[in-house]
Amino acid sequence: MVTFGKDNLGILIGLLVLCILLSIFSPVFLSKNNILNVLRQVATNLYIACAMTIVIILGGIDLSVGSTIALSGVITGGFIAFEGLPLWVAVLSGLFSGVVVGAFNGFLISKTTIPPFIVTLSTMNIARGASYVYTGGQPIRVMSDSFNFIGAGYIGDIPMPILYLVIIVIISVLIMSKSKLGRHIYAVGGNPVAARFSGIKNSRVLF
């Protein structure tokens, strides 16, 4: 279950003090435009943080996440720019590639004795190499207003990356605090032996 302990309270107080100091030195620090700009810039890292938090709670590690994101982006952009496919096909293909890499990692980690560090280190290099091979090491230029809107558009005054972030955070919190899967993740990450004896299928949770 997700709780807010004393350790987290100390971090929150430190963050508030830092924000107060920065707002004193720069009056525009707490302005709406600056806050939205900061959130937009860190959104990608926070997407990764949400996923990695669950992985770390489970007792694992994923070194391939950055390369997997790159591969998904390359496939999405390449399918539009090189193959001329519709936007929705390209986006779904990019997302599917991330699912495939994650499923491959999960299968090896749950079904073999290879440590997650080694598995994800290998897939990191595979995904990175596949990205370089597909693009020839050259940047992809996608001339599509719809595609640009997905990553850099606005709904009202809110950038799209921030809307994605809110959705991802809400889903992550609900999974970890309200679902049976979340309880199993905490159990397996805290004590895999006790989790197995309590009837939890560790391999299924790891996958």
N, CA, C and O of each residue as an XYZ file, in Angstrom:
828
protein
N       0.846     -1.200      0.000
C       0.000      0.000      0.000
C       0.874      1.240      0.000
O       1.891      1.278      0.692
N       0.495      2.254     -0.763
C       1.266      3.482     -0.840
C       1.020      4.314      0.413
O      -0.129      4.617      0.734
N       2.083      4.686      1.125
C       1.973      5.509      2.317
C       2.902      6.694      2.198
O       3.820      6.714      1.377
N       2.642      7.687      3.041
C       3.474      8.893      3.050
C       4.103      8.983      4.429
O       3.496      9.520      5.355
N       5.342      8.450      4.577
C       5.997      8.366      5.871
C       6.783      9.609      6.221
O       6.793     10.596      5.486
N       7.454      9.532      7.388
C       8.234     10.668      7.871
C       9.395     10.992      6.940
O       9.734     12.161      6.755
N      10.006      9.966      6.353
C      11.109     10.212      5.419
C      10.633     11.036      4.229
O      11.313     11.968      3.800
N       9.479     10.694      3.705
C       8.923     11.454      2.583
C       8.549     12.869      2.996
O       8.667     13.804      2.204
N       8.096     13.025      4.245
C       7.744     14.356      4.737
C       8.966     15.265      4.755
O       8.873     16.449      4.429
N      10.114     14.706      5.136
C      11.348     15.489      5.131
C      11.721     15.945      3.733
O      12.164     17.076      3.536
N      11.540     15.059      2.764
C      11.825     15.420      1.371
C      10.888     16.528      0.906
O      11.310     17.463      0.226
N       9.609     16.417      1.278
C       8.632     17.431      0.881
C       8.967     18.793      1.488
O       8.884     19.821      0.817
N       9.345     18.785      2.763
C       9.710     20.047      3.415
C      10.924     20.665      2.736
O      10.963     21.873      2.501
N      11.928     19.824      2.418
C      13.111     20.325      1.720
C      12.761     20.926      0.369
O      13.310     21.955     -0.024
N      11.839     20.275     -0.341
C      11.412     20.792     -1.647
C      10.700     22.135     -1.502
O      10.929     23.055     -2.286
N       9.837     22.237     -0.494
C       9.120     23.495     -0.268
C      10.078     24.628      0.085
O       9.924     25.752     -0.393
N      11.073     24.325      0.931
C      12.069     25.342      1.289
C      12.838     25.787      0.051
O      13.085     26.977     -0.140
N      13.216     24.822     -0.791
C      13.936     25.154     -2.021
C      13.088     26.038     -2.933
O      13.593     27.000     -3.511
N      11.808     25.717     -3.062
C      10.920     26.521     -3.911
C      10.774     27.939     -3.371
O      10.747     28.903     -4.136
N      10.680     28.060     -2.047
C      10.564     29.392     -1.444
C      11.813     30.218     -1.711
O      11.724     31.394     -2.064
N      12.988     29.594     -1.541
C      14.241     30.313     -1.781
C      14.354     30.742     -3.242
O      14.740     31.873     -3.535
N      14.016     29.837     -4.151
C      14.109     30.168     -5.571
C      13.114     31.262     -5.961
O      13.410     32.111     -6.802
N      11.937     31.233     -5.343
C      10.954     32.277     -5.652
C      11.393     33.638     -5.131
O      11.016     34.669     -5.688
N      12.194     33.646     -4.057
C      12.723     34.912     -3.540
C      13.743     35.496     -4.508
O      13.738     36.695     -4.787
N      14.624     34.627     -5.019
C      15.666     35.097     -5.932
C      15.114     35.389     -7.331
O      15.652     36.226     -8.056
N      14.032     34.689     -7.703
C      13.428     34.909     -9.020
C      11.913     34.959     -8.869
O      11.279     33.919     -8.689
N      11.330     36.130     -8.938
C       9.878     36.260     -8.736
C       9.032     35.461     -9.728
O       7.875     35.152     -9.442
N       9.596     35.126    -10.888
C       8.812     34.393    -11.892
C       8.908     32.880    -11.712
O       8.312     32.125    -12.479
N       9.663     32.432    -10.692
C       9.872     30.993    -10.530
C       8.555     30.248    -10.333
O       8.359     29.180    -10.913
N       7.660     30.793     -9.529
C       6.386     30.122     -9.247
C       5.256     30.582    -10.167
O       4.084     30.327     -9.893
N       5.608     31.250    -11.243
C       4.579     31.647    -12.204
C       4.052     30.426    -12.956
O       4.740     29.412    -13.074
N       2.826     30.537    -13.461
C       2.215     29.405    -14.164
C       3.038     28.978    -15.368
O       3.233     27.783    -15.592
N       3.518     29.927    -16.136
C       4.285     29.599    -17.338
C       5.563     28.857    -17.002
O       5.930     27.909    -17.696
N       6.252     29.278    -15.939
C       7.502     28.615    -15.576
C       7.247     27.212    -15.049
O       7.980     26.279    -15.377
N       6.205     27.058    -14.232
C       5.885     25.730    -13.701
C       5.528     24.769    -14.834
O       5.989     23.628    -14.849
N       4.710     25.226    -15.777
C       4.356     24.383    -16.917
C       5.576     24.055    -17.760
O       5.700     22.937    -18.261
N       6.475     25.012    -17.921
C       7.687     24.784    -18.704
C       8.584     23.749    -18.039
O       9.132     22.874    -18.708
N       8.733     23.850    -16.714
C       9.553     22.876    -15.985
C       8.944     21.484    -16.089
O       9.650     20.512    -16.355
N       7.632     21.387    -15.878
C       6.971     20.086    -15.964
C       7.088     19.493    -17.363
O       7.278     18.287    -17.517
N       6.975     20.336    -18.375
C       7.089     19.847    -19.756
C       8.486     19.290    -20.021
O       8.632     18.293    -20.728
N       9.510     19.927    -19.459
C      10.878     19.484    -19.696
C      11.213     18.191    -18.954
O      11.998     17.377    -19.441
N      10.614     18.004    -17.775
C      10.944     16.810    -16.990
C       9.940     15.683    -17.203
O      10.083     14.612    -16.613
N       8.926     15.908    -18.038
C       7.857     14.918    -18.195
C       8.390     13.553    -18.614
O       7.987     12.530    -18.061
N       9.301     13.536    -19.594
C       9.824     12.250    -20.076
C      10.525     11.492    -18.960
O      10.335     10.284    -18.818
N      11.333     12.188    -18.167
C      12.010     11.534    -17.050
C      11.011     11.008    -16.024
O      11.234      9.963    -15.413
N       9.919     11.726    -15.838
C       8.914     11.277    -14.879
C       8.129     10.079    -15.402
O       7.703      9.235    -14.614
N       7.927      9.989    -16.727
C       7.326      8.768    -17.281
C       8.178      7.561    -16.886
O       7.681      6.550    -16.388
N       9.482      7.710    -17.129
C      10.416      6.627    -16.818
C      10.416      6.334    -15.327
O      10.450      5.174    -14.917
N      10.378      7.395    -14.507
C      10.420      7.219    -13.055
C       9.226      6.416    -12.555
O       9.372      5.581    -11.662
N       8.048      6.658    -13.122
C       6.863      5.901    -12.710
C       7.052      4.411    -12.973
O       6.758      3.577    -12.117
N       7.546      4.087    -14.163
C       7.762      2.678    -14.505
C       8.880      2.071    -13.670
O       8.752      0.951    -13.175
N       9.981      2.810    -13.512
C      11.123      2.282    -12.773
C      10.809      2.127    -11.293
O      11.366      1.246    -10.639
N       9.936      2.957    -10.753
C       9.542      2.811     -9.352
C       8.905      1.451     -9.114
O       9.205      0.778     -8.128
N       8.026      1.054    -10.022
C       7.381     -0.253     -9.893
C       8.407     -1.369    -10.025
O       8.369     -2.341     -9.269
N       9.326     -1.237    -10.982
C      10.364     -2.253    -11.178
C      11.237     -2.377     -9.938
O      11.555     -3.489     -9.518
N      11.630     -1.258     -9.348
C      12.505     -1.274     -8.173
C      11.772     -1.833     -6.960
O      12.361     -2.581     -6.180
N      10.491     -1.482     -6.783
C       9.707     -2.066     -5.695
C       9.656     -3.580     -5.840
O       9.657     -4.307     -4.846
N       9.612     -4.044     -7.067
C       9.583     -5.482     -7.340
C      10.929     -6.141     -7.085
O      11.039     -7.367     -7.118
N      11.960     -5.329     -6.830
C      13.287     -5.871     -6.560
C      14.132     -6.040     -7.798
O      15.136     -6.752     -7.767
N      13.746     -5.396     -8.899
C      14.487     -5.537    -10.145
C      15.171     -4.258    -10.565
O      15.224     -3.285     -9.812
N      15.689     -4.273    -11.761
C      16.332     -3.112    -12.368
C      16.165     -3.235    -13.877
O      16.162     -4.341    -14.418
N      16.030     -2.117    -14.543
C      15.873     -2.128    -16.003
C      16.808     -1.092    -16.609
O      16.564      0.111    -16.519
N      17.876     -1.573    -17.225
C      18.838     -0.689    -17.874
C      18.447     -0.372    -19.310
O      19.064      0.483    -19.945
N      17.437     -1.044    -19.823
C      17.098     -0.911    -21.241
C      16.052      0.159    -21.511
O      15.681      0.385    -22.662
N      15.573      0.820    -20.459
C      14.424      1.708    -20.634
C      14.718      2.850    -21.600
O      13.874      3.176    -22.435
N      15.892      3.462    -21.507
C      16.223      4.570    -22.402
C      16.303      4.141    -23.852
O      15.777      4.813    -24.739
N      16.966      3.011    -24.090
C      17.097      2.510    -25.458
C      15.757      2.034    -26.009
O      15.504      2.134    -27.209
N      14.900      1.518    -25.132
C      13.570      1.095    -25.571
C      12.736      2.295    -26.007
O      12.018      2.232    -27.005
N      12.836      3.379    -25.258
C      12.136      4.610    -25.651
C      12.651      5.106    -26.996
O      11.875      5.512    -27.860
N      13.981      5.067    -27.161
C      14.567      5.505    -28.433
C      14.076      4.642    -29.587
O      13.743      5.156    -30.655
N      14.030      3.328    -29.373
C      13.568      2.420    -30.426
C      12.108      2.692    -30.778
O      11.742      2.707    -31.953
N      11.283      2.905    -29.767
C       9.870      3.204    -30.024
C       9.718      4.493    -30.824
O       8.909      4.568    -31.749
N      10.503      5.506    -30.459
C      10.446      6.766    -31.193
C      10.930      6.636    -32.619
O      10.355      7.215    -33.540
N      12.006      5.862    -32.793
C      12.555      5.648    -34.132
C      11.547      4.921    -35.018
O      11.357      5.283    -36.179
N      10.906      3.899    -34.467
C       9.916      3.148    -35.246
C       8.725      4.034    -35.603
O       8.249      4.013    -36.738
N       8.251      4.802    -34.642
C       7.116      5.692    -34.909
C       7.455      6.717    -35.983
O       6.721      6.873    -36.959
N       8.575      7.415    -35.794
C       8.973      8.428    -36.773
C       9.340      7.837    -38.117
O       9.001      8.393    -39.162
N      10.034      6.706    -38.091
C      10.451      6.068    -39.335
C       9.292      5.548    -40.154
O       9.297      5.649    -41.381
N       8.294      4.989    -39.481
C       7.134      4.471    -40.203
C       6.358      5.590    -40.892
O       5.727      5.369    -41.926
N       6.407      6.792    -40.318
C       5.744      7.933    -40.957
C       6.606      8.506    -42.073
O       6.135      8.711    -43.192
N       7.891      8.767    -41.755
C       8.768      9.458    -42.708
C       9.262      8.550    -43.827
O       9.328      8.973    -44.981
N       9.613      7.294    -43.497
C      10.206      6.395    -44.487
C       9.174      5.509    -45.180
O       9.239      5.294    -46.391
N       8.225      4.997    -44.400
C       7.276      4.015    -44.941
C       5.968      4.652    -45.403
O       5.204      4.027    -46.138
N       5.705      5.877    -44.984
C       4.474      6.552    -45.381
C       3.218      5.983    -44.758
O       2.136      6.100    -45.334
N       3.339      5.368    -43.588
C       2.177      4.773    -42.931
C       1.363      5.840    -42.203
O       1.893      6.895    -41.855
N       0.078      5.571    -41.972
C      -0.752      6.527    -41.222
C      -0.217      6.746    -39.810
O       0.479      5.897    -39.252
N      -0.553      7.890    -39.252
C      -0.048      8.250    -37.930
C      -0.422      7.217    -36.877
O       0.423      6.817    -36.077
N      -1.683      6.778    -36.866
C      -2.115      5.865    -35.814
C      -1.413      4.517    -35.908
O      -1.135      3.888    -34.887
N      -1.125      4.071    -37.129
C      -0.391      2.813    -37.302
C       1.031      2.958    -36.770
O       1.542      2.069    -36.089
N       1.665      4.089    -37.086
C       3.033      4.321    -36.634
C       3.111      4.408    -35.113
O       4.016      3.841    -34.501
N       2.166      5.115    -34.509
C       2.173      5.266    -33.048
C       1.947      3.923    -32.366
O       2.650      3.582    -31.415
N       0.970      3.162    -32.846
C       0.714      1.844    -32.259
C       1.903      0.912    -32.447
O       2.206      0.107    -31.566
N       2.582      1.015    -33.592
C       3.764      0.182    -33.841
C       4.884      0.537    -32.875
O       5.566     -0.345    -32.353
N       5.072      1.839    -32.638
C       6.087      2.258    -31.681
C       5.787      1.764    -30.279
O       6.677      1.278    -29.582
N       4.526      1.890    -29.862
C       4.139      1.395    -28.542
C       4.294     -0.117    -28.454
O       4.730     -0.648    -27.432
N       3.934     -0.805    -29.532
C       4.039     -2.266    -29.545
C       5.487     -2.712    -29.420
O       5.770     -3.719    -28.772
N       6.405     -1.975    -30.033
C       7.820     -2.341    -29.927
C       8.288     -2.260    -28.479
O       9.082     -3.087    -28.031
N       7.790     -1.253    -27.740
C       8.129     -1.163    -26.324
C       7.571     -2.328    -25.533
O       8.230     -2.846    -24.631
N       6.346     -2.746    -25.873
C       5.735     -3.896    -25.211
C       6.538     -5.160    -25.486
O       6.737     -5.984    -24.592
N       6.998     -5.311    -26.725
C       7.777     -6.501    -27.096
C       9.076     -6.562    -26.304
O       9.432     -7.615    -25.775
N       9.782     -5.447    -26.221
C      11.037     -5.425    -25.464
C      10.768     -5.727    -23.991
O      11.499     -6.501    -23.372
N       9.721     -5.118    -23.431
C       9.387     -5.378    -22.036
C       8.998     -6.825    -21.794
O       9.385     -7.415    -20.785
N       8.234     -7.400    -22.716
C       7.832     -8.801    -22.584
C       9.037     -9.727    -22.690
O       9.119    -10.733    -21.986
N       9.973     -9.381    -23.576
C      11.194    -10.176    -23.715
C      11.995    -10.145    -22.417
O      12.467    -11.179    -21.944
N      12.142     -8.956    -21.849
C      12.833     -8.842    -20.561
C      12.126     -9.659    -19.491
O      12.752    -10.430    -18.763
N      10.799     -9.477    -19.408
C      10.039    -10.174    -18.386
C      10.107    -11.680    -18.518
O      10.187    -12.394    -17.518
N      10.076    -12.170    -19.757
C      10.136    -13.613    -19.977
C      11.466    -14.188    -19.492
O      11.491    -15.184    -18.770
N      12.569    -13.554    -19.892
C      13.880    -14.067    -19.500
C      14.093    -13.981    -17.991
O      14.649    -14.897    -17.385
N      13.650    -12.880    -17.389
C      13.863    -12.700    -15.952
C      13.016    -13.679    -15.145
O      13.474    -14.204    -14.130
N      11.782    -13.927    -15.589
C      10.875    -14.786    -14.825
C      11.090    -16.269    -15.086
O      10.775    -17.099    -14.234
N      11.624    -16.611    -16.256
C      11.736    -18.024    -16.620
C      13.157    -18.570    -16.535
O      13.356    -19.780    -16.643
N      14.137    -17.710    -16.345
C      15.523    -18.169    -16.252
C      16.141    -17.623    -14.971
O      15.505    -16.881    -14.223
N      17.386    -18.004    -14.734
C      18.106    -17.519    -13.552
C      19.039    -16.361    -13.895
O      19.874    -15.974    -13.078
N      18.902    -15.807    -15.099
C      19.747    -14.684    -15.496
C      19.320    -13.444    -14.710
O      18.133    -13.120    -14.685
N      20.254    -12.746    -14.072
C      19.895    -11.552    -13.293
C      19.302    -10.457    -14.182
O      19.692    -10.324    -15.342
N      18.363     -9.675    -13.646
C      17.766     -8.575    -14.427
C      18.803     -7.607    -14.980
O      18.627     -7.063    -16.070
N      19.879     -7.390    -14.237
C      20.933     -6.479    -14.692
C      21.497     -6.935    -16.031
O      21.682     -6.127    -16.941
N      21.768     -8.234    -16.149
C      22.366     -8.780    -17.368
C      21.350     -8.791    -18.507
O      21.673     -8.434    -19.640
N      20.124     -9.202    -18.198
C      19.083     -9.263    -19.234
C      18.841     -7.888    -19.837
O      18.847     -7.728    -21.057
N      18.631     -6.902    -18.984
C      18.296     -5.565    -19.494
C      19.506     -4.860    -20.096
O      19.354     -4.008    -20.971
N      20.705     -5.207    -19.635
C      21.906     -4.663    -20.277
C      21.995     -5.160    -21.716
O      22.371     -4.414    -22.621
N      21.644     -6.427    -21.914
C      21.671     -6.996    -23.264
C      20.614     -6.354    -24.157
O      20.904     -5.965    -25.289
N      19.387     -6.244    -23.645
C      18.327     -5.656    -24.465
C      18.573     -4.166    -24.712
O      18.140     -3.624    -25.729
N      19.260     -3.514    -23.790
C      19.629     -2.113    -24.018
C      20.473     -1.987    -25.275
O      20.224     -1.124    -26.117
N      21.467     -2.847    -25.399
C      22.344     -2.798    -26.569
C      21.631     -3.261    -27.835
O      21.882     -2.733    -28.918
N      20.739     -4.250    -27.703
C      19.983     -4.715    -28.867
C      19.078     -3.600    -29.393
O      19.054     -3.325    -30.592
N      18.334     -2.960    -28.487
C      17.423     -1.885    -28.901
C      18.192     -0.703    -29.477
O      17.777     -0.104    -30.469
N      19.312     -0.374    -28.851
C      20.120      0.742    -29.352
C      20.672      0.419    -30.732
O      20.645      1.262    -31.629
N      21.170     -0.796    -30.903
C      21.703     -1.198    -32.199
C      20.639     -1.213    -33.277
O      20.883     -0.788    -34.406
N      19.441     -1.707    -32.926
C      18.347     -1.738    -33.899
C      17.965     -0.326    -34.341
O      17.648     -0.100    -35.509
N      17.995      0.613    -33.410
C      17.680      2.008    -33.751
C      18.695      2.574    -34.728
O      18.328      3.239    -35.697
N      19.980      2.309    -34.472
C      21.030      2.808    -35.360
C      20.934      2.176    -36.746
O      21.108      2.853    -37.760
N      20.656      0.880    -36.780
C      20.573      0.187    -38.069
C      19.408      0.730    -38.891
O      19.550      0.976    -40.089
N      18.263      0.915    -38.250
C      17.074      1.363    -38.987
C      17.241      2.779    -39.535
O      16.806      3.075    -40.648
N      17.866      3.641    -38.757
C      18.005      5.039    -39.188
C      19.304      5.312    -39.925
O      19.467      6.377    -40.520
N      20.231      4.360    -39.894
C      21.543      4.609    -40.475
C      22.318      5.670    -39.712
O      23.236      6.287    -40.252
N      21.946      5.879    -38.456
C      22.616      6.880    -37.642
C      22.236      8.308    -37.971
O      22.885      9.247    -37.511
N      21.181      8.482    -38.771
C      20.760      9.819    -39.192
C      19.454     10.212    -38.490
O      18.628      9.348    -38.195
N      19.263     11.506    -38.223
C      18.006     11.940    -37.594
C      16.818     11.763    -38.532
O      16.969     11.774    -39.754
N      15.647     11.600    -37.951
C      14.411     11.447    -38.720
C      13.621     12.749    -38.647
O      13.344     13.260    -37.562
N      13.268     13.271    -39.801
C      12.451     14.490    -39.843
C      11.029     14.112    -40.264
O      10.800     13.624    -41.370
N      10.094     14.346    -39.366
C       8.692     14.033    -39.635
C       7.923     15.334    -39.844
O       7.772     16.130    -38.917
N       7.443     15.542    -41.052
C       6.676     16.751    -41.380
C       5.185     16.438    -41.253
O       4.506     16.183    -42.248
N       4.694     16.461    -40.034
C       3.283     16.142    -39.797
C       2.783     16.965    -38.619
O       3.305     16.849    -37.510
N       1.787     17.784    -38.854
C       1.223     18.596    -37.777
C       0.577     17.723    -36.703
O       0.666     18.026    -35.513
N      -0.067     16.650    -37.122
C      -0.709     15.755    -36.158
C       0.323     15.086    -35.269
O       0.123     14.953    -34.062
N       1.433     14.664    -35.874
C       2.496     14.028    -35.102
C       3.113     15.023    -34.126
O       3.358     14.693    -32.966
N       3.360     16.231    -34.596
C       3.936     17.255    -33.724
C       2.996     17.602    -32.572
O       3.445     17.906    -31.467
N       1.691     17.553    -32.835
C       0.724     17.861    -31.778
C       0.800     16.844    -30.648
O       0.641     17.198    -29.479
N       1.044     15.577    -30.992
C       1.110     14.535    -29.971
C       2.201     14.844    -28.949
O       2.006     14.647    -27.749
N       3.347     15.326    -29.424
C       4.460     15.562    -28.512
C       4.624     16.990    -28.056
O       5.181     17.238    -26.987
N       4.148     17.940    -28.850
C       4.406     19.348    -28.531
C       3.157     20.214    -28.584
O       3.251     21.440    -28.535
N       1.994     19.592    -28.684
C       0.764     20.364    -28.765
C       0.253     20.808    -27.406
O       0.833     20.484    -26.370
N      -0.818     21.540    -27.428
C      -1.440     22.059    -26.211
C      -2.935     21.797    -26.260
O      -3.550     21.835    -27.326
N      -3.510     21.531    -25.102
C      -4.959     21.556    -24.925
C      -5.242     22.685    -23.944
O      -4.996     22.560    -22.744
N      -5.757     23.776    -24.464
C      -5.840     24.984    -23.655
C      -4.440     25.525    -23.420
O      -3.688     25.756    -24.366
N      -4.095     25.724    -22.160
C      -2.753     26.181    -21.807
C      -1.850     25.040    -21.361
O      -0.693     25.269    -21.006
N      -2.365     23.811    -21.374
C      -1.626     22.677    -20.823
C      -0.920     21.917    -21.943
O      -1.577     21.464    -22.881
N       0.414     21.767    -21.867
C       1.139     20.983    -22.876
C       0.735     19.515    -22.821
O       0.452     18.984    -21.747
N       0.708     18.869    -23.965
C       0.339     17.457    -24.032
C       1.204     16.566    -23.138
O       0.661     15.678    -22.480
N       2.548     16.767    -23.083
C       3.357     15.907    -22.207
C       2.903     15.930    -20.751
O       3.013     14.919    -20.058
N       2.395     17.068    -20.276
C       1.933     17.145    -18.893
C       0.638     16.357    -18.716
O       0.438     15.720    -17.682
N      -0.237     16.395    -19.711
C      -1.463     15.600    -19.642
C      -1.141     14.112    -19.608
O      -1.743     13.359    -18.843
N      -0.179     13.686    -20.445
C       0.245     12.284    -20.403
C       0.787     11.938    -19.024
O       0.513     10.864    -18.489
N       1.561     12.861    -18.452
C       2.165     12.619    -17.141
C       1.098     12.419    -16.072
O       1.204     11.508    -15.250
N       0.079     13.259    -16.079
C      -1.000     13.130    -15.098
C      -1.682     11.770    -15.230
O      -1.959     11.111    -14.228
N      -1.948     11.356    -16.455
C      -2.598     10.061    -16.688
C      -1.721      8.916    -16.199
O      -2.210      7.998    -15.541
N      -0.426      8.965    -16.518
C       0.491      7.893    -16.127
C       0.628      7.813    -14.615
O       0.636      6.718    -14.053
N       0.735      8.962    -13.947
C       0.860      8.973    -12.486
C      -0.395      8.395    -11.839
O      -0.301      7.590    -10.913
N      -1.563      8.799    -12.319
C      -2.818      8.291    -11.754
C      -2.915      6.778    -11.930
O      -3.279      6.066    -10.994
N      -2.591      6.285    -13.126
C      -2.650      4.839    -13.377
C      -1.664      4.102    -12.481
O      -2.003      3.064    -11.914
N      -0.447      4.627    -12.345
C       0.574      3.981    -11.513
C       0.131      3.909    -10.055
O       0.280      2.874     -9.407
N      -0.411      5.009     -9.544
C      -0.865      5.039     -8.151
C      -2.019      4.065     -7.940
O      -2.054      3.356     -6.935
N      -2.955      4.025     -8.871
C      -4.086      3.109     -8.742
C      -3.629      1.658     -8.776
O      -4.122      0.831     -8.008
N      -2.691      1.346     -9.661
C      -2.185     -0.028     -9.741
C      -1.529     -0.436     -8.430
O      -1.792     -1.521     -7.910
N      -0.672      0.436     -7.894
C       0.104      0.073     -6.713
C      -0.705      0.135     -5.420
O      -0.362     -0.554     -4.460
N      -1.758      0.932     -5.367
C      -2.485      1.104     -4.108
C      -3.856      0.430     -4.083
O      -4.384      0.148     -3.007
N      -4.436      0.169     -5.253
C      -5.814     -0.318     -5.280
C      -5.991     -1.692     -5.918
O      -7.063     -2.284     -5.793
N      -4.979     -2.211     -6.591
C      -5.158     -3.459     -7.337
C      -4.459     -4.635     -6.659
O      -3.537     -4.464     -5.862
N      -4.929     -5.830     -7.002
C      -4.284     -7.037     -6.494
C      -2.868     -7.157     -7.029
O      -1.970     -7.613     -6.322
N      -2.666     -6.748     -8.284
C      -1.323     -6.776     -8.860
C      -0.364     -5.924     -8.039
O       0.770     -6.335     -7.791
N      -0.804     -4.743     -7.614
C       0.050     -3.879     -6.799
C       0.441     -4.543     -5.492
O       1.599     -4.467     -5.080
N      -0.511     -5.191     -4.838
C      -0.210     -5.893     -3.579
C       0.768     -7.025     -3.817
O       1.650     -7.272     -2.995
N       0.618     -7.709     -4.929
C       1.539     -8.799     -5.246
C       2.939     -8.268     -5.547
O       3.934     -8.901     -5.194
N       3.016     -7.111     -6.196
C       4.321     -6.506     -6.485
C       5.048     -6.182     -5.188
O       6.237     -6.469     -5.051
N       4.336     -5.584     -4.236
C       4.949     -5.290     -2.936
C       5.387     -6.573     -2.237
O       6.460     -6.621     -1.635
N       4.558     -7.610     -2.317
C       4.867     -8.866     -1.637
C       6.097     -9.538     -2.234
O       6.997     -9.954     -1.503
N       6.140     -9.646     -3.556
C       7.272    -10.298     -4.221
C       8.545     -9.485     -4.032
O       9.614    -10.053     -3.809
N       8.444     -8.177     -4.118
C       9.623     -7.340     -3.922
C      10.138     -7.363     -2.504
O      11.346     -7.288     -2.280
N       9.223     -7.468     -1.523
C       9.641     -7.471     -0.125
C      10.205     -8.803      0.324
O      11.216     -8.843      1.025
N       9.568     -9.891     -0.070
C      10.033    -11.222      0.336
C       9.483    -12.244     -0.654
O       8.370    -12.739     -0.477
N      10.255    -12.565     -1.696
C       9.748    -13.480     -2.730
C       9.425    -14.874     -2.208
O       8.503    -15.521     -2.705
N      10.176    -15.346     -1.205
C       9.913    -16.681     -0.658
C       8.572    -16.699      0.062
O       7.755    -17.593     -0.156
N       8.348    -15.709      0.921
C       7.070    -15.630      1.632
C       5.916    -15.428      0.656
O       4.829    -15.973      0.849
N       6.155    -14.648     -0.388
C       5.107    -14.431     -1.389
C       4.739    -15.740     -2.075
O       3.561    -16.015     -2.305
N       5.743    -16.547     -2.401
C       5.475    -17.826     -3.060
C       4.703    -18.764     -2.138
O       3.778    -19.444     -2.583
N       5.074    -18.809     -0.854
C       4.375    -19.680      0.092
C       2.946    -19.208      0.363
O       2.097    -19.997      0.777
N       2.687    -17.927      0.129
C       1.333    -17.409      0.342
C       0.435    -17.628     -0.873
O      -0.733    -17.239     -0.867
N       0.985    -18.250     -1.915
C       0.184    -18.589     -3.083
C       0.344    -17.669     -4.269
O      -0.348    -17.830     -5.274
N       1.243    -16.706     -4.173
C       1.477    -15.790     -5.288
C       2.421    -16.439     -6.289
O       3.450    -16.994     -5.903
N       2.083    -16.374     -7.559
C       2.955    -16.900     -8.602
C       3.983    -15.830     -8.966
O       3.711    -14.916     -9.745
N       5.176    -15.973     -8.376
C       6.205    -14.949     -8.556
C       6.550    -14.710    -10.019
O       6.729    -13.568    -10.443
N       6.645    -15.794    -10.791
C       7.046    -15.649    -12.189
C       6.027    -14.834    -12.975
O       6.395    -14.065    -13.863
N       4.754    -14.999    -12.654
C       3.719    -14.233    -13.353
C       3.819    -12.750    -13.005
O       3.651    -11.896    -13.876
N       4.091    -12.439    -11.743
C       4.234    -11.040    -11.329
C       5.470    -10.428    -11.977
O       5.424     -9.291    -12.446
N       6.576    -11.175    -12.006
C       7.806    -10.668    -12.613
C       7.631    -10.438    -14.107
O       8.187     -9.489    -14.661
N       6.864    -11.298    -14.758
C       6.650    -11.146    -16.202
C       5.815     -9.916    -16.510
O       5.538     -9.634    -17.675
